Amino acid sequence: MKRQIIDTIENYDTIIIHRHVRPDPDAYGSQVGLKKLIEANYPEKKVYASGIHDELLTYLTVQDDVDESDYAGALVIVTDTGNTERIDAVHYKEGAFLLKIDHHPDVDPYGDLRWVDTTASSTSEMIYELFKTGEETFGWHMPDEAARLLFAGIVGDTGRFIFPSATNRTFEVASQLITYDFDRTKLFADMYEVKRSILHLQGYMYQNFNIDENGTAYLKITKEILESFEVSVAESSQLVGSLGNVKGICAWAIFVEEEDQIRVRLRSKGPTINTLAAEYGGGGHPLAAGASVYSWQEADEVIGKLKELCTSN
């Protein structure tokens, strides 16, 4: 499969790489890490990383401007995105060939060619393995910037290597990436810088979350609450794992109100929750997923279904 992907990359002069909406370090790491790899080894190709930029991830990279006309005859690659609803793109179907590279469950088998590996800690880990095949068969080399991005993606999706998804293979990849020339200390500092206001919101969360007798926990954060703590919707994502430290919780949902939707962040210590996220146009991993609802009544529906999952677990 990896050789087939490289052959496909070699056949196109223009390559446009997408990732999922509301990006995290693995989305940027796999997307732009792959872009940097292709640019370094095929300097004659035009390679774009497209999507709505998240200012919180500027320390990693930024996104390119892509016109609809660029898709004509192009190879389109989507990384780290399990289903089409979450692709941060409008024209991704207008290329000549669509390739999916992802480590989420393949609930939506889109694309002309798919490489899905749910045993990988991150899609960034998969991109490194693609590089190794390219190195062995075509003499690929990796620029330091690609190594930095892929390392950041792995760190982000493994929670600094503490999640069960970090395997022996993950540590082997990370040990290779840190041999490249980039500032790990600064990268960690940038990734985990926490504003005082976010810590205040965390205190509010611990004091106000609700928990059912079967271990289902949830918290509703309105626009007014966010504004009172001077925390953005994107910044609040840093706190999604906080309730995992609370004894007795089976699974939890954090609802964050935006102007036009309510963002749903789901986490679990046992029940599979990405299927629940998929019911509301979202997706993710079995124990970490996200979706969107459009009323507090819908949010209550999610809570009810989450309770059923914890009861049957």
C-alpha positions as CSV (number, residue, x, y, z in Angstrom):
1,M,0.0,0.0,0.0
2,K,2.7,2.5,0.9
3,R,4.5,1.8,-2.4
4,Q,1.3,2.3,-4.2
5,I,0.8,5.6,-2.5
6,I,4.3,6.8,-3.5
7,D,3.7,5.7,-7.1
8,T,0.5,7.8,-7.1
9,I,2.3,10.8,-5.7
10,E,4.9,10.5,-8.4
11,N,2.2,10.6,-11.1
12,Y,0.8,14.0,-10.3
13,D,2.3,17.5,-10.8
14,T,-0.1,19.2,-8.4
15,I,-1.0,17.8,-5.0
16,I,-3.5,19.3,-2.6
17,I,-3.5,18.0,1.0
18,H,-6.5,18.4,3.3
19,R,-7.3,17.4,6.9
20,H,-10.3,17.6,9.3
21,V,-12.1,20.6,10.5
22,R,-11.1,22.0,13.9
23,P,-7.5,20.8,13.5
24,D,-5.3,19.4,16.2
25,P,-1.5,18.8,16.1
26,D,-1.9,15.4,14.3
27,A,-4.1,17.0,11.7
28,Y,-1.5,19.7,11.0
29,G,1.4,17.4,11.6
30,S,0.3,14.7,9.1
31,Q,-1.0,17.2,6.5
32,V,1.9,19.6,6.4
33,G,4.5,17.0,7.4
34,L,3.5,15.1,4.2
35,K,3.6,18.4,2.2
36,K,7.2,19.1,3.4
37,L,8.2,15.5,2.6
38,I,6.9,15.7,-1.0
39,E,8.3,19.2,-1.6
40,A,11.8,18.0,-0.4
41,N,11.8,15.0,-2.6
42,Y,9.9,16.3,-5.6
43,P,10.8,20.0,-5.8
44,E,9.2,20.3,-9.3
45,K,5.7,19.5,-7.9
46,K,3.2,22.1,-6.6
47,V,2.1,21.0,-3.2
48,Y,-0.6,22.8,-1.1
49,A,-1.8,22.3,2.5
50,S,-5.4,23.6,2.5
51,G,-7.9,24.4,5.2
52,I,-9.2,27.1,7.5
53,H,-6.2,28.0,9.7
54,D,-6.5,27.8,13.5
55,E,-4.5,30.6,15.1
56,L,-3.8,28.4,18.1
57,L,-1.7,26.2,15.9
58,T,0.4,28.9,14.3
59,Y,3.4,27.7,16.3
60,L,3.3,24.6,14.1
61,T,2.5,26.0,10.6
62,V,0.0,27.9,8.5
63,Q,-2.2,26.9,5.6
64,D,-1.9,27.7,1.9
65,D,-4.3,29.6,-0.3
66,V,-5.8,27.2,-2.9
67,D,-8.1,28.2,-5.8
68,E,-10.8,26.0,-7.2
69,S,-8.8,26.0,-10.5
70,D,-5.9,24.3,-8.8
71,Y,-7.9,21.1,-8.4
72,A,-8.0,20.4,-12.2
73,G,-5.9,17.3,-12.7
74,A,-4.6,17.3,-9.2
75,L,-4.0,14.5,-6.6
76,V,-6.1,15.3,-3.5
77,I,-4.9,13.7,-0.3
78,V,-6.9,13.8,2.9
79,T,-5.1,12.9,6.2
80,D,-6.4,12.2,9.7
81,T,-10.1,12.4,8.7
82,G,-12.4,9.4,9.2
83,N,-15.5,10.7,7.4
84,T,-16.2,13.1,4.6
85,E,-18.4,15.4,6.8
86,R,-15.3,16.4,8.7
87,I,-13.0,17.2,5.7
88,D,-12.1,20.9,5.9
89,A,-12.6,21.5,2.2
90,V,-15.2,22.5,-0.4
91,H,-13.6,21.3,-3.7
92,Y,-11.8,18.1,-2.5
93,K,-13.9,16.0,-4.9
94,E,-12.9,18.0,-7.9
95,G,-9.4,16.6,-8.2
96,A,-8.4,13.8,-10.6
97,F,-7.7,11.3,-7.8
98,L,-8.6,11.1,-4.1
99,L,-6.4,9.4,-1.5
100,K,-7.3,8.8,2.2
101,I,-4.6,8.3,4.8
102,D,-6.0,7.9,8.3
103,H,-5.8,6.0,11.6
104,H,-9.5,6.4,12.7
105,P,-12.0,3.5,12.2
106,D,-12.9,3.4,8.5
107,V,-16.6,4.1,9.0
108,D,-16.6,6.2,5.7
109,P,-14.5,4.4,3.1
110,Y,-14.2,7.4,0.8
111,G,-11.4,7.9,-1.8
112,D,-10.0,6.1,-4.9
113,L,-7.3,4.7,-2.7
114,R,-7.3,4.3,1.1
115,W,-4.7,3.5,3.7
116,V,-6.3,3.2,7.1
117,D,-4.4,1.8,10.0
118,T,-6.3,1.9,13.3
119,T,-3.3,0.4,15.2
120,A,-1.3,3.6,14.5
121,S,-1.1,6.1,17.3
122,S,-1.6,8.9,14.9
123,T,-1.7,9.7,11.2
124,S,1.7,11.4,11.7
125,E,3.1,8.0,12.7
126,M,1.8,6.6,9.4
127,I,3.4,9.4,7.4
128,Y,6.7,8.6,8.9
129,E,6.3,5.0,7.8
130,L,5.4,6.2,4.3
131,F,8.7,8.1,4.4
132,K,10.6,5.0,5.4
133,T,9.2,3.2,2.3
134,G,10.2,6.2,0.2
135,E,13.7,6.2,1.7
136,E,14.2,2.5,1.0
137,T,12.8,2.5,-2.5
138,F,13.4,6.0,-3.9
139,G,16.1,7.5,-1.7
140,W,13.7,9.9,0.0
141,H,15.2,12.3,2.6
142,M,13.3,14.0,5.4
143,P,13.7,17.7,6.1
144,D,14.0,18.8,9.7
145,E,10.7,20.7,9.5
146,A,8.8,17.6,8.4
147,A,10.3,15.7,11.4
148,R,9.2,18.5,13.8
149,L,5.6,18.4,12.5
150,L,5.4,14.7,12.6
151,F,6.8,14.5,16.1
152,A,4.3,17.2,17.2
153,G,1.4,15.2,15.7
154,I,2.5,12.0,17.5
155,V,2.9,13.9,20.8
156,G,-0.5,15.5,20.4
157,D,-2.5,12.4,19.7
158,T,-0.8,10.3,22.4
159,G,-1.1,12.9,25.1
160,R,2.7,13.2,25.4
161,F,3.0,9.4,25.1
162,I,0.7,8.5,28.0
163,F,-2.3,7.2,26.1
164,P,-2.6,3.5,25.4
165,S,-2.3,4.3,21.7
166,A,1.4,4.9,22.2
167,T,3.0,1.5,21.4
168,N,6.5,0.2,21.0
169,R,6.3,1.2,17.4
170,T,5.3,4.7,18.4
171,F,8.3,5.1,20.6
172,E,10.6,3.7,17.8
173,V,9.3,6.3,15.4
174,A,9.6,9.1,17.9
175,S,13.2,8.0,18.7
176,Q,14.0,8.4,15.0
177,L,12.3,11.8,14.7
178,I,14.2,13.4,17.5
179,T,17.5,12.8,15.7
180,Y,16.5,15.6,13.4
181,D,17.4,19.2,14.0
182,F,14.5,20.9,15.8
183,D,14.0,22.4,19.2
184,R,11.9,19.9,21.2
185,T,11.9,22.0,24.3
186,K,10.3,24.9,22.5
187,L,7.9,22.7,20.7
188,F,6.6,21.2,24.0
189,A,6.4,24.7,25.5
190,D,4.4,26.0,22.6
191,M,2.1,22.9,22.6
192,Y,1.3,23.0,26.3
193,E,1.3,26.7,27.2
194,V,-1.8,27.2,29.3
195,K,-3.3,30.7,30.0
196,R,-4.3,31.5,33.5
197,S,-7.9,32.1,32.3
198,I,-8.0,28.5,31.1
199,L,-7.0,27.3,34.5
200,H,-9.9,29.3,36.0
201,L,-12.3,27.7,33.6
202,Q,-10.9,24.3,34.6
203,G,-11.7,25.1,38.2
204,Y,-15.3,26.0,37.2
205,M,-15.6,22.7,35.3
206,Y,-14.6,20.6,38.4
207,Q,-17.1,22.5,40.5
208,N,-20.1,22.4,38.1
209,F,-20.0,19.1,36.1
210,N,-22.9,16.7,36.5
211,I,-22.4,13.0,37.1
212,D,-25.0,10.2,36.9
213,E,-25.0,7.2,39.2
214,N,-23.8,5.0,36.4
215,G,-20.7,7.2,35.8
216,T,-22.0,9.4,33.0
217,A,-20.7,12.9,33.4
218,Y,-21.4,16.1,31.4
219,L,-20.9,19.8,31.4
220,K,-22.6,22.6,29.4
221,I,-20.5,25.6,28.7
222,T,-22.5,28.5,27.3
223,K,-21.2,31.5,25.3
224,E,-21.7,33.6,28.4
225,I,-19.5,31.3,30.5
226,L,-16.7,31.4,27.9
227,E,-16.9,35.1,27.7
228,S,-16.8,35.5,31.5
229,F,-13.5,33.5,31.7
230,E,-12.1,35.2,28.5
231,V,-11.5,31.8,26.9
232,S,-12.2,31.0,23.2
233,V,-14.0,27.9,22.0
234,A,-10.7,26.6,20.5
235,E,-8.8,27.2,23.8
236,S,-11.5,25.3,25.8
237,S,-10.5,22.1,23.9
238,Q,-7.4,22.0,26.1
239,L,-9.7,21.0,29.0
240,V,-11.6,18.1,27.4
241,G,-9.5,15.5,29.2
242,S,-9.8,17.1,32.6
243,L,-12.8,15.1,33.8
244,G,-10.9,11.9,33.2
245,N,-9.1,12.5,36.5
246,V,-12.3,12.2,38.4
247,K,-12.9,8.9,40.1
248,G,-16.1,7.0,39.1
249,I,-16.5,8.6,35.7
250,C,-17.3,6.1,32.9
251,A,-17.7,8.5,30.0
252,W,-18.2,12.2,29.7
253,A,-19.4,14.9,27.3
254,I,-18.5,18.6,27.3
255,F,-20.8,20.9,25.3
256,V,-19.4,24.2,24.2
257,E,-21.8,26.8,22.7
258,E,-20.7,28.7,19.6
259,E,-22.6,31.2,17.5
260,D,-24.2,28.7,15.2
261,Q,-23.8,25.3,16.9
262,I,-22.9,23.5,20.1
263,R,-19.6,21.7,19.9
264,V,-19.7,18.2,21.5
265,R,-16.5,16.7,22.9
266,L,-16.9,13.1,24.0
267,R,-14.4,11.0,26.0
268,S,-14.7,7.5,27.5
269,K,-12.9,5.1,29.9
270,G,-14.7,2.1,28.4
271,P,-17.7,2.4,26.2
272,T,-17.2,3.0,22.5
273,I,-18.3,6.6,21.7
274,N,-17.3,7.4,18.2
275,T,-20.5,5.6,16.9
276,L,-22.5,8.1,19.0
277,A,-20.5,11.0,17.6
278,A,-21.3,9.7,14.1
279,E,-25.0,10.0,14.7
280,Y,-24.5,13.7,15.0
281,G,-22.2,14.2,12.0
282,G,-19.0,13.7,13.9
283,G,-16.5,11.0,14.4
284,G,-13.2,10.1,16.0
285,H,-11.7,7.3,18.0
286,P,-13.5,4.7,20.1
287,L,-12.7,6.5,23.3
288,A,-12.3,10.1,22.0
289,A,-14.6,11.7,19.6
290,G,-16.5,14.9,18.7
291,A,-19.6,16.1,17.0
292,S,-21.9,19.1,16.7
293,V,-25.5,19.7,17.8
294,Y,-27.7,22.7,17.2
295,S,-29.8,23.0,20.3
296,W,-29.6,22.2,24.0
297,Q,-32.4,19.7,23.4
298,E,-30.1,17.8,21.1
299,A,-27.4,18.0,23.7
300,D,-29.8,16.4,26.2
301,E,-30.3,13.6,23.6
302,V,-26.6,13.0,23.4
303,I,-26.4,12.8,27.2
304,G,-29.3,10.3,27.3
305,K,-27.5,8.1,24.7
306,L,-24.2,8.4,26.6
307,K,-26.0,7.2,29.7
308,E,-27.3,4.1,27.8
309,L,-23.7,3.3,26.7
310,C,-22.4,3.5,30.2
311,T,-25.3,1.4,31.6
312,S,-24.7,-1.3,29.0
313,N,-20.9,-1.3,29.4
